Amino acid sequence: MKKPNNFFIPFNFFVLFLICFLSCSDSQNNESKKLDSSSNVIQISYPSDHYNESLDGRLILLIAKQIETEPRFQLRDDSKTCQGFGMDINEWKAGSELQFDMNAFGYPIPDIKDLPSGEYFVQMLFHKYETFNRADGHVVKLPMDRGEGQQWNKAPGNLYSTPQKVNITNGEFPKINLKLDQKIPPIPEPEDSKYIKHIKFKSKLLSDFWGRDMYLGAHVLLPEGWDDNPDVNYPLAIFHGHFPSDFGGFRPTPPDPNIKAEYSERFKVDGYNKFVQQDAHDFYKTWTGPNFPRVIAIEIQHPTPYYDDSYAVNSEAQGPYGDAITYELIPFIEKQFRGIGEGWSRFVYGGSTGGWEALAVQVKYPKEYGMCFAACPDPIDFRAYCLVNIYEDENAYYQEGPFRKTLVAGHRDYLGNVDATLRDMNYRELVLGSRGRSGQQWDIWEATYSPIGKDGYPKRIWDRLSGKIDKEVASYWKDNYDLAYILKRDWAKHGKDWENKIHLYCGDMDNYYLNNAVYLAEEILSETSAPYYNGEVDYGDRAEHCWNGDHENGNHISRLRYNQMFIKKYVEKVKSIAPKNADLKSWRY
């Protein structure tokens, strides 16, 4: 046998190591790039009548097989998704052409060269960024919300092209010229009515942090008889959740008899839109009827440059949203609309994101809120960050053994059928934005929970390409945002302020495995003493995401009735948390 050349063996090993390292690196400055090259050419331009200044943002190339809906509405986590690729753009001048980076990272197929041959529809969208000079000294480029609730494919001012049919052969495109000649128009503001008022409030705290005017909003639902009882002050029901365009589920007029029935893919219900209108009208009749509690109900608008809402807490990347909501916005609303204005008289509720927020503000501001009802909350114990234990697991994407790796599930149905992995979900977000700028779920968790990196953007809890978990970041998350851990750690200090206030609800087949964290939190709450937490934890059998404690109706019904359910629960329990001299009568007419 020929003796190996001792020089070339280590050199070749070094080359292979370098290629592997560069391919797997999740550098904040180049996290969506790859090494492969291609001869494909896609030219993009936008007309100067749309913008006459240089633009920063994210270019998103979308490739779809069918065109019943535009490709920009087809990117999703499951197998029905279209294909996407993304690249960052800086100082793009109007009228000038640029070439799309054919090495850009893609989802679900990472490499353009691996696209299957066939006929497709191609569309390009530009998601516009603005420059923020923050008070912490960092200069960052992020997408400002423009009234749509941080939806990249619907954001007013974003540019996009008309879908174009192309033939792709073995990953090769013909030369394409895509003109971003479409501009998403502004969204009209909702109008006030007898019962619903709309607030837009400039926050000094947030404006100081972001280095520009920043606003909070709220949709205020006034109780029946509010005009006729000028001497009455009311409790405040705070419904947390995603960005609301108006106060949802309240319809003074009967359902539209001419509305075309639509099928709900999520709930597998035909004519669901008709049902939603009927339920909203029923709530109007209940709200204005003789036996419903008289409270002020609000839905808050607090979008950030990272998501459709801030998660209602202070954070390094987003600023003091918790303080701004609690100490600026809510007192302003209470003063204007005659709220009682005391901690016991404010109660919070919501589902999913809103469920986490409801528990979070109760935990973070124990005296400022009187009760929380948290349904299907986002992970409230990071030992069960969906299916990842960020403290013990080494990798978020894989369960690893000595001979194989198994992908971690991300989404299931009520029978346990998995249609997306956690890696799928993160890769889709990586296409939509680098540095945590996708405006999607996993990025907003980082923007809320993570410390700031040297570049001014949130530190990654794990490498977005490989899934390797950063334990230093995990430790920061634990101390500051692991709600179950904080309850356990601080019970001796704040237990009396949390007593009778905490109520949790979750389906035991939650689509995102959120019930696992609720189980862990329940164990902590069940062991409390001096005082015992004296709240409620309940589970829905085979119930999916959005289950909120209703054992009589399906998710598609109960998800529409948060106000009816939790306002009544608060009124039934308010004696347990109200001070002796509290007014519990004047508003119960």
Secondary structure by P-SEA (a helix, b strand, c coil): cccccaaaaaaaaaaaaaaaaaaacccccccccccccccbbbbbbbbccccccccbbbbbbbbbcccccccccccccccccccbbbbbbccccccbbbbcccccccccccccccccbbbbbbbbbbbbbbbbbccccbbbbbbcccccccccccccccccccbbbbbbccccccbbbbbccbbbbbbbbbbbcccbbbbbbbbaaaaaaaccccbbbbbbbbcccccccccbbbbbbbbbccccccccccccccccccccccccccccccaaaaaaaaaaaaaaaaaacccccccccbbbbbbccccccccccccccccaaaaaaacccaaaaaaacccccccccbbbbbccaaaaaaaaaaaaccccccbbbbcccccccccccccccccccccccccccccbbbbbbccccccccccccaaaaaaaaaaaccccccccaaaaaaacccccccccccccccccccccccaaaaaaaaaccaaaaaaaaccccccccccccbbbbbbccccccaaaaaaaaaaaaaaccccccccccccccccccccccccccccccccccccccaaaaaaaccccccccccccccccc
